[in-house]
């Protein structure tokens, strides 16, 4: 078992109140759950504990800037619930489904969601599986964070959104390079209108970088 320091939320930044508002207490419970149960179950590395607020909760929640009121969201490869759970806390108007293939992770997600009363679904499986596509497909938005290279991510994500739905892939400094490298493949997969956007610019010390793509109709080559 890991010995985890700093399990309380005394490191909470001022921006947390701005992002989570009257649901800040739920965000605090999630942060503390990651710092204890999440580390013990191997979902979060012990070294991440001091930066859970900035690097994980707030970094994820601000992508809500790109999602309209009441939209349906599927979070693929949700892991410990990032970005899906911070998004659900900050935006209770959204209909969120977490897709996670590993049992220990999906059990943790279900337990935490039930413990705080979040209205979030957990679907165990891989994004590309027919059962997952049937249960979670047709969404307005698909989110992801540190799951896979952009081409593979689009292969999993684009089928889960309806036509003109969006893929929001949280990426780092490699975003432009990945788009340049994979643009032709992304076009074939039906991922169009590619752009890099920054979220939380006026809130976070380091804005969140997101690759946004829209599911566009594939062009037929038949004459």
DODREN-471943 format. One record per atom (N, C-alpha, C): x, z, y. Coordinates in steps of 0.1 Angstrom, whole numbers, plus 5000, padded with zeros to 4 digits. Atoms other than C-alpha are relative to their C-alpha. Last residue first. Layout:
(site (X; Z; Y))
...
***
This chain:
(site (5005; 5010; 4989))
(site (4806; 4399; 5088))
(site (4986; 4996; 4997))
(site (5008; 5011; 5005))
(site (4815; 4430; 5069))
(site (4996; 4991; 5011))
(site (4991; 5012; 5000))
(site (4843; 4452; 5083))
(site (4992; 4988; 4995))
(site (5000; 5008; 5013))
(site (4818; 4479; 5092))
(site (5009; 4988; 5002))
(site (5003; 5014; 4999))
(site (4828; 4503; 5120))
(site (5000; 4992; 4987))
(site (4989; 5009; 5005))
(site (4826; 4539; 5112))
(site (4996; 4986; 5002))
(site (5004; 5009; 5011))
(site (4801; 4558; 5134))
(site (5012; 4991; 4996))
(site (5006; 5013; 4994))
(site (4818; 4585; 5155))
(site (4996; 4991; 4988))
(site (5004; 5009; 5012))
(site (4824; 4621; 5145))
(site (4993; 4988; 5006))
(site (5014; 5002; 5002))
(site (4839; 4636; 5177))
(site (4998; 4991; 4988))
(site (5003; 5014; 5005))
(site (4874; 4650; 5180))
(site (4985; 4999; 4997))
(site (5014; 5002; 5002))
(site (4888; 4681; 5198))
(site (4998; 4985; 4996))
(site (5002; 5014; 5002))
(site (4923; 4693; 5193))
(site (4985; 4998; 4998))
(site (5009; 5005; 5010))
(site (4925; 4728; 5207))
(site (5000; 4985; 5000))
(site (5000; 5015; 5001))
(site (4952; 4747; 5225))
(site (4991; 4995; 4989))
(site (5001; 5005; 5013))
(site (4944; 4783; 5234))
(site (4999; 4985; 5000))
(site (5013; 5006; 5004))
(site (4957; 4794; 5268))
(site (5000; 4995; 4985))
(site (4997; 5013; 5006))
(site (4987; 4817; 5270))
(site (4987; 4994; 4995))
(site (4986; 5003; 4996))
(site (4983; 4847; 5294))
(site (5005; 4986; 4995))
(site (4988; 4996; 5009))
(site (4946; 4846; 5286))
(site (5013; 4996; 5006))
(site (5002; 4987; 5006))
(site (4916; 4847; 5310))
(site (5012; 5004; 4993))
(site (5000; 4990; 4990))
(site (4918; 4818; 5335))
(site (4999; 5015; 4995))
(site (4989; 5002; 4990))
(site (4930; 4793; 5310))
(site (5000; 5011; 5011))
(site (4996; 4987; 4995))
(site (4908; 4806; 5282))
(site (5011; 5000; 5011))
(site (5011; 4990; 4998))
(site (4906; 4773; 5265))
(site (5006; 5013; 5005))
(site (4995; 4986; 4999))
(site (4930; 4743; 5267))
(site (4988; 5009; 5003))
(site (5006; 4992; 4989))
(site (4919; 4708; 5256))
(site (5006; 5014; 4999))
(site (4995; 4986; 5001))
(site (4937; 4681; 5236))
(site (4994; 5007; 5012))
(site (4994; 4994; 4988))
(site (4917; 4649; 5231))
(site (5005; 5014; 4998))
(site (4990; 4989; 5002))
(site (4905; 4626; 5204))
(site (5006; 5004; 5013))
(site (5000; 4993; 4987))
(site (4874; 4605; 5212))
(site (5010; 5012; 4999))
(site (4997; 5007; 4988))
(site (4871; 4595; 5175))
(site (5000; 5009; 5013))
(site (4997; 4991; 4989))
(site (4873; 4610; 5141))
(site (5004; 4993; 5012))
(site (5011; 4999; 4991))
(site (4856; 4586; 5117))
(site (5001; 5010; 5011))
(site (5009; 4989; 5005))
(site (4880; 4590; 5088))
(site (4988; 5002; 5009))
(site (5007; 5004; 5013))
(site (4895; 4556; 5096))
(site (4991; 5010; 4994))
(site (5010; 5010; 4997))
(site (4901; 4567; 5132))
(site (4993; 4995; 4987))
(site (5011; 4993; 4994))
(site (4919; 4598; 5120))
(site (4988; 4991; 5003))
(site (5007; 4993; 5011))
(site (4942; 4578; 5098))
(site (4987; 5007; 5005))
(site (5006; 5010; 5008))
(site (4952; 4556; 5127))
(site (4991; 5005; 4989))
(site (5011; 5006; 4993))
(site (4957; 4586; 5150))
(site (4993; 4989; 4992))
(site (5011; 5002; 5009))
(site (4978; 4606; 5125))
(site (4989; 4992; 5006))
(site (4996; 5004; 5014))
(site (5013; 4605; 5141))
(site (4988; 4996; 4992))
(site (4992; 5013; 5000))
(site (5002; 4604; 5177))
(site (5003; 4995; 4986))
(site (5010; 5011; 4996))
(site (4975; 4631; 5172))
(site (5007; 4987; 4999))
(site (5009; 5002; 5012))
(site (5000; 4653; 5153))
(site (4990; 4989; 5003))
(site (4993; 5007; 5010))
(site (5026; 4649; 5181))
(site (4992; 4997; 4988))
(site (4998; 5013; 4996))
(site (5001; 4659; 5207))
(site (5007; 4991; 4990))
(site (5013; 5007; 4999))
(site (4990; 4690; 5189))
(site (5002; 4985; 5003))
(site (4999; 5013; 5008))
(site (5025; 4702; 5179))
(site (4988; 4991; 5001))
(site (4993; 5010; 4992))
(site (5025; 4728; 5207))
(site (5002; 4987; 4993))
(site (4990; 4995; 4991))
(site (4999; 4749; 5188))
(site (5006; 4988; 5008))
(site (4986; 5004; 5003))
(site (4967; 4739; 5172))
(site (5009; 5006; 5010))
(site (4990; 4993; 4992))
(site (4931; 4751; 5170))
(site (5014; 4997; 4995))
(site (4989; 4995; 5008))
(site (4910; 4723; 5155))
(site (5010; 5008; 5009))
(site (4992; 4992; 4991))
(site (4876; 4718; 5171))
(site (5011; 5006; 4991))
(site (4990; 4992; 5007))
(site (4858; 4690; 5152))
(site (5008; 5007; 5011))
(site (4986; 4998; 4996))
(site (4827; 4678; 5169))
(site (5008; 5008; 4991))
(site (4995; 4986; 5000))
(site (4793; 4664; 5161))
(site (5015; 5000; 5002))
(site (4998; 4995; 4986))
(site (4785; 4629; 5173))
(site (5003; 5015; 5000))
(site (4994; 5010; 4991))
(site (4772; 4620; 5138))
(site (5000; 5005; 5014))
(site (5009; 5012; 4999))
(site (4765; 4652; 5119))
(site (5007; 4990; 5010))
(site (5008; 5001; 4987))
(site (4793; 4676; 5111))
(site (4992; 4987; 5000))
(site (5009; 4988; 4999))
(site (4806; 4686; 5076))
(site (4992; 5000; 5013))
(site (5012; 5001; 5008))
(site (4820; 4652; 5068))
(site (4990; 5011; 5001))
(site (5009; 5010; 4994))
(site (4844; 4654; 5098))
(site (4987; 4999; 4991))
(site (5009; 4996; 4989))
(site (4860; 4687; 5087))
(site (4989; 4990; 5004))
(site (5009; 4990; 5005))
(site (4877; 4681; 5053))
(site (4989; 5003; 5010))
(site (5006; 5005; 5013))
(site (4893; 4647; 5060))
(site (4990; 5011; 4995))
(site (5011; 5009; 4997))
(site (4898; 4658; 5096))
(site (4993; 4996; 4988))
(site (5010; 4992; 4994))
(site (4919; 4688; 5084))
(site (4988; 4991; 5004))
(site (5007; 4993; 5011))
(site (4939; 4666; 5061))
(site (4988; 5008; 5006))
(site (5006; 5010; 5008))
(site (4948; 4643; 5091))
(site (4992; 5007; 4988))
(site (5012; 5006; 4994))
(site (4955; 4672; 5114))
(site (4992; 4990; 4991))
(site (4997; 5011; 4990))
(site (4979; 4691; 5092))
(site (4987; 4993; 5004))
(site (4994; 5011; 5006))
(site (4963; 4722; 5075))
(site (5005; 4990; 5011))
(site (5004; 5003; 5014))
(site (4946; 4755; 5080))
(site (5008; 4989; 4994))
(site (4988; 5000; 5009))
(site (4962; 4770; 5111))
(site (4997; 4998; 4986))
(site (4988; 4995; 4994))
(site (4928; 4775; 5127))
(site (5011; 5001; 4990))
(site (4989; 4996; 5009))
(site (4896; 4757; 5121))
(site (5012; 5005; 5007))
(site (4988; 4994; 4994))
(site (4863; 4749; 5137))
(site (5010; 5003; 4989))
(site (4991; 4994; 5011))
(site (4835; 4725; 5127))
(site (5012; 5006; 5007))
(site (4986; 4997; 4997))
(site (4807; 4719; 5153))
(site (5007; 5005; 4987))
(site (4996; 5005; 4987))
(site (4772; 4706; 5153))
(site (5015; 5000; 5002))
(site (4998; 4991; 4989))
(site (4767; 4711; 5116))
(site (5002; 4993; 5013))
(site (5009; 5003; 4990))
(site (4752; 4687; 5091))
(site (5001; 5008; 5012))
(site (4998; 5013; 4992))
(site (4770; 4702; 5062))
(site (4989; 4998; 5010))
(site (4995; 4998; 4986))
(site (4770; 4739; 5052))
(site (5001; 4987; 5008))
(site (5004; 4987; 4995))
(site (4751; 4741; 5019))
(site (5003; 5001; 5015))
(site (5015; 4999; 5000))
(site (4753; 4705; 5008))
(site (4995; 5012; 5007))
(site (5005; 5010; 4991))
(site (4789; 4700; 5019))
(site (4985; 5001; 5001))
(site (4998; 4995; 4986))
(site (4798; 4733; 5003))
(site (4994; 4990; 5010))
(site (5009; 4989; 4998))
(site (4782; 4722; 4970))
(site (5002; 5006; 5014))
(site (5014; 5004; 4997))
(site (4799; 4688; 4972))
(site (4990; 5012; 5003))
(site (5008; 4999; 5012))
(site (4834; 4704; 4976))
(site (4985; 4996; 5003))
(site (5003; 5013; 5006))
(site (4854; 4691; 5005))
(site (4991; 5000; 4988))
(site (5009; 5008; 4991))
(site (4852; 4724; 5025))
(site (4996; 4986; 4994))
(site (4992; 5009; 4992))
(site (4865; 4744; 4996))
(site (4991; 4991; 5008))
(site (4997; 5013; 5005))
(site (4844; 4772; 4983))
(site (5009; 4993; 5009))
(site (4987; 5000; 5007))
(site (4828; 4806; 4991))
(site (5002; 4986; 4993))
(site (5001; 5009; 5011))
(site (4801; 4803; 5017))
(site (5014; 4999; 4993))
(site (4987; 5003; 5006))
(site (4798; 4832; 5041))
(site (4997; 4991; 4988))
(site (5000; 5003; 5014))
(site (4769; 4833; 5065))
(site (5014; 4998; 4995))
(site (4990; 5010; 5004))
(site (4769; 4851; 5099))
(site (4999; 4998; 4985))
(site (5009; 5010; 5006))
(site (4742; 4872; 5116))
(site (5009; 4988; 4997))
(site (4999; 5013; 4994))
(site (4766; 4902; 5123))
(site (4991; 4990; 4992))
(site (5013; 5007; 4998))
(site (4753; 4936; 5112))
(site (5001; 4986; 5007))
(site (5003; 5000; 4985))
(site (4785; 4956; 5117))
(site (4987; 4992; 5003))
(site (4998; 4987; 4994))
(site (4790; 4966; 5080))
(site (4997; 5001; 5015))
(site (5011; 4991; 5003))
(site (4774; 4935; 5066))
(site (5001; 5013; 5007))
(site (5012; 5005; 4993))
(site (4798; 4912; 5084))
(site (4988; 5009; 4998))
(site (5000; 4997; 4986))
(site (4827; 4933; 5073))
(site (4988; 4996; 5007))
(site (5001; 4986; 4998))
(site (4817; 4933; 5036))
(site (5001; 5004; 5015))
(site (5013; 4995; 5002))
(site (4810; 4896; 5036))
(site (4998; 5015; 5002))
(site (5009; 5005; 4989))
(site (4843; 4887; 5052))
(site (4986; 5005; 4998))
(site (4997; 4993; 4988))
(site (4863; 4910; 5028))
(site (4990; 4996; 5012))
(site (5006; 4986; 5002))
(site (4845; 4895; 4998))
(site (5003; 5008; 5013))
(site (5014; 5001; 4998))
(site (4853; 4860; 5011))
(site (4993; 5013; 4998))
(site (5002; 5002; 4986))
(site (4890; 4869; 5014))
(site (4985; 4999; 5003))
(site (4997; 4988; 4993))
(site (4893; 4884; 4980))
(site (4997; 4999; 5015))
(site (5010; 4989; 5002))
(site (4874; 4855; 4964))
(site (5003; 5012; 5009))
(site (4994; 4989; 5008))
(site (4895; 4827; 4979))
(site (4990; 5012; 4999))
(site (4999; 5001; 5014))
(site (4877; 4795; 4989))
(site (5004; 5012; 4992))
(site (4988; 4995; 5005))
(site (4865; 4803; 5024))
(site (5001; 5000; 4985))
(site (4997; 5006; 5013))
(site (4838; 4787; 5045))
(site (5014; 5004; 4995))
(site (4986; 4999; 5003))
(site (4824; 4808; 5073))
(site (5002; 4994; 4986))
(site (4997; 4999; 5014))
(site (4790; 4798; 5086))
(site (5015; 5000; 4998))
(site (4986; 5002; 5005))
(site (4780; 4804; 5122))
(site (5000; 5002; 4985))
(site (5003; 4999; 5014))
(site (4747; 4799; 5140))
(site (5013; 4997; 4993))
(site (4995; 5010; 5009))
(site (4756; 4805; 5177))
(site (4996; 5003; 4985))
(site (5010; 5011; 5000))
(site (4735; 4826; 5201))
(site (5004; 4990; 4990))
(site (5010; 4998; 5010))
(site (4756; 4857; 5192))
(site (4989; 4989; 4999))
(site (5012; 5010; 4998))
(site (4785; 4842; 5211))
(site (4990; 5002; 4989))
(site (5001; 5003; 4986))
(site (4814; 4868; 5216))
(site (4987; 4991; 5003))
(site (5002; 4988; 4992))
(site (4809; 4884; 5182))
(site (4998; 4997; 5015))
(site (5013; 4994; 5002))
(site (4803; 4852; 5164))
(site (4997; 5012; 5008))
(site (5010; 5009; 4993))
(site (4833; 4836; 5180))
(site (4986; 5005; 4998))
(site (4999; 4997; 4986))
(site (4855; 4866; 5170))
(site (4990; 4991; 5008))
(site (5006; 4987; 4996))
(site (4841; 4862; 5135))
(site (5002; 5003; 5015))
(site (5015; 4999; 5001))
(site (4846; 4824; 5131))
(site (4995; 5013; 5004))
(site (5005; 4994; 4988))
(site (4882; 4820; 5145))
(site (4985; 5004; 4999))
(site (4995; 5005; 4987))
(site (4895; 4836; 5124))
(site (4999; 4984; 4999))
(site (5011; 5001; 4991))
(site (4875; 4854; 5097))
(site (5004; 4994; 5013))
(site (5004; 4987; 4996))
(site (4903; 4868; 5075))
(site (4988; 5000; 5010))
(site (4990; 4990; 5002))
(site (4907; 4834; 5059))
(site (4994; 5014; 5003))
(site (5001; 4989; 4991))
(site (4882; 4811; 5075))
(site (5010; 5011; 4998))
(site (4988; 4992; 5003))
(site (4894; 4780; 5057))
(site (5000; 5012; 5008))
(site (4994; 5003; 5013))
(site (4866; 4760; 5074))
(site (5014; 5007; 4998))
(site (4986; 4996; 4999))
(site (4845; 4776; 5102))
(site (5007; 4998; 4987))
(site (4994; 4997; 5013))
(site (4811; 4759; 5103))
(site (5015; 5002; 5002))
(site (4985; 5001; 5002))
(site (4793; 4761; 5136))
(site (5004; 5003; 4986))
(site (4996; 4995; 5013))
(site (4756; 4755; 5145))
(site (5015; 4997; 4998))
(site (4995; 5010; 5009))
(site (4748; 4752; 5182))
(site (5004; 5006; 4987))
(site (5008; 5002; 5012))
(site (4726; 4776; 5200))
(site (5005; 4991; 4990))
(site (5009; 4990; 5004))
(site (4743; 4773; 5234))
(site (4992; 4996; 4988))
(site (5013; 4998; 4992))
(site (4769; 4747; 5237))
(site (4992; 5011; 4994))
(site (5012; 5000; 5009))
(site (4804; 4750; 5222))
(site (4988; 5003; 5008))
(site (5002; 5014; 5004))
(site (4837; 4742; 5241))
(site (4987; 4998; 4991))
(site (5002; 5008; 4988))
(site (4839; 4774; 5260))
(site (4997; 4986; 4997))
(site (5014; 5001; 4997))
(site (4834; 4792; 5227))
(site (4997; 4992; 5012))
(site (5004; 5014; 5003))
(site (4870; 4783; 5220))
(site (4985; 4999; 5002))
(site (5002; 5008; 4988))
(site (4876; 4816; 5239))
(site (4997; 4985; 4997))
(site (5013; 4999; 4993))
(site (4869; 4837; 5209))
(site (4998; 4990; 5011))
(site (5010; 5008; 5007))
(site (4899; 4825; 5189))
(site (4987; 5000; 5007))
(site (4996; 5013; 5002))
(site (4927; 4835; 5212))
(site (4990; 4991; 4993))
(site (5003; 5007; 4987))
(site (4908; 4866; 5222))
(site (5004; 4985; 4998))
(site (5014; 4999; 4996))
(site (4906; 4879; 5186))
(site (4997; 4992; 5012))
(site (5011; 5002; 5010))
(site (4939; 4866; 5172))
(site (4986; 5000; 5005))
(site (4996; 5012; 5009))
(site (4970; 4863; 5194))
(site (4989; 4996; 4991))
(site (4996; 5013; 4993))
(site (4958; 4885; 5223))
(site (5001; 4988; 4991))
(site (5009; 5003; 4989))
(site (4938; 4913; 5205))
(site (5004; 4986; 5005))
(site (5013; 5005; 5005))
(site (4957; 4913; 5172))
(site (4991; 4996; 5011))
(site (5005; 5011; 4992))
(site (4991; 4915; 5188))
(site (4987; 4994; 4995))
(site (4999; 4998; 4986))
(site (5004; 4949; 5177))
(site (4994; 4989; 5009))
(site (5008; 4989; 4995))
(site (4990; 4944; 5142))
(site (5001; 5002; 5015))
(site (5010; 5005; 4990))
(site (5006; 4910; 5136))
(site (4992; 5011; 5006))
(site (4994; 5003; 4987))
(site (5038; 4925; 5121))
(site (4990; 4995; 5010))
(site (4999; 4988; 4992))
(site (5017; 4940; 5093))
(site (5006; 4998; 5014))
(site (4987; 4994; 5001))
(site (5007; 4905; 5081))
(site (5002; 5013; 5009))
(site (4992; 5000; 4987))
(site (4970; 4899; 5080))
(site (5013; 5006; 4997))
(site (5006; 5010; 4992))
(site (4949; 4891; 5049))
(site (5007; 4997; 5013))
(site (4991; 5011; 4999))
(site (4971; 4910; 5024))
(site (4994; 4988; 5008))
(site (5005; 5010; 5010))
(site (4943; 4934; 5013))
(site (5009; 4987; 5001))
(site (4999; 4994; 5014))
(site (4961; 4964; 5029))
(site (4996; 4989; 4990))
(site (4986; 4999; 5004))
(site (4967; 4944; 5061))
(site (5001; 5004; 4986))
(site (4995; 5014; 5000))
(site (4930; 4934; 5065))
(site (5015; 5000; 4996))
(site (5005; 5007; 5013))
(site (4918; 4969; 5055))
(site (5006; 4986; 4999))
(site (4999; 4991; 5011))
(site (4939; 4985; 5083))
(site (4996; 4993; 4987))
(site (4987; 4992; 4999))
(site (4948; 4964; 5113))
(site (5001; 5009; 4988))
(site (4989; 5009; 5003))
(site (4921; 4938; 5104))
(site (5013; 5008; 4999))
(site (5002; 5004; 5014))
(site (4894; 4965; 5103))
(site (5012; 4991; 4996))
(site (4995; 4989; 5008))
(site (4907; 4979; 5136))
(site (4999; 4998; 4985))
(site (4986; 4999; 4998))
(site (4903; 4945; 5153))
(site (5006; 5011; 4991))
(site (4994; 5011; 5007))
(site (4869; 4940; 5138))
(site (5015; 5001; 5001))
(site (5001; 4997; 5014))
(site (4857; 4974; 5150))
(site (5007; 4990; 4991))
(site (4991; 4989; 5002))
(site (4870; 4967; 5185))
(site (5000; 5004; 4985))
(site (4986; 5006; 5000))
(site (4852; 4934; 5185))
(site (5010; 5010; 4997))
(site (4999; 5007; 5013))
(site (4820; 4952; 5175))
(site (5014; 4994; 4999))
(site (4998; 4990; 5010))
(site (4825; 4977; 5204))
(site (5001; 4993; 4986))
(site (4986; 4996; 5001))
(site (4831; 4948; 5228))
(site (5002; 5010; 4989))
(site (4997; 4999; 5015))
(site (4796; 4935; 5221))
(site (5015; 5003; 4998))
(site (5007; 4988; 5005))
(site (4784; 4943; 5257))
(site (5002; 5001; 4984))
(site (5011; 4993; 4992))
(site (4810; 4919; 5271))
(site (4994; 5012; 4993))
(site (5010; 4995; 5010))
(site (4831; 4901; 5244))
(site (4989; 5008; 5007))
(site (5004; 5009; 5011))
(site (4852; 4878; 5266))
(site (4989; 5005; 4992))
(site (5005; 5012; 4994))
(site (4854; 4898; 5299))
(site (4994; 4991; 4989))
(site (5013; 4997; 4994))
(site (4858; 4931; 5281))
(site (4993; 4988; 5006))
(site (5009; 4998; 5011))
(site (4886; 4917; 5260))
(site (4986; 5003; 5005))
(site (5007; 5012; 5002))
(site (4904; 4904; 5291))
(site (4989; 5002; 4989))
(site (5012; 5001; 4992))
(site (4913; 4939; 5300))
(site (4992; 4988; 4998))
(site (4998; 5006; 4986))
(site (4937; 4941; 5271))
(site (4987; 5000; 5008))
(site (5010; 5009; 4996))
(site (4931; 4965; 5241))
(site (5002; 4995; 5014))
(site (4992; 5011; 4994))
(site (4964; 4982; 5231))
(site (4990; 4989; 5005))
(site (4994; 4997; 4986))
(site (4946; 5015; 5227))
(site (5007; 4989; 5006))
(site (5000; 5011; 4991))
(site (4925; 5000; 5199))
(site (5005; 5003; 5014))
(site (5010; 4999; 4990))
(site (4933; 5025; 5171))
(site (5002; 4988; 5010))
(site (5013; 5004; 5005))
(site (4952; 5015; 5140))
(site (4989; 5001; 5010))
(site (5008; 5005; 4989))
(site (4985; 5016; 5157))
(site (4987; 4995; 4995))
(site (5001; 4993; 4988))
(site (5007; 5019; 5126))
(site (4990; 4994; 5010))
(site (5003; 5008; 4988))
(site (5000; 5006; 5092))
(site (4999; 5009; 5012))
(site (5003; 4990; 4990))
(site (5016; 5020; 5061))
(site (4999; 4993; 5013))
(site (4992; 5000; 4988))
(site (5012; 4993; 5035))
(site (4997; 5012; 5009))
(site (5008; 5000; 4988))
(site (5000; 5000; 5000))
(site (5009; 5000; 5013))
***
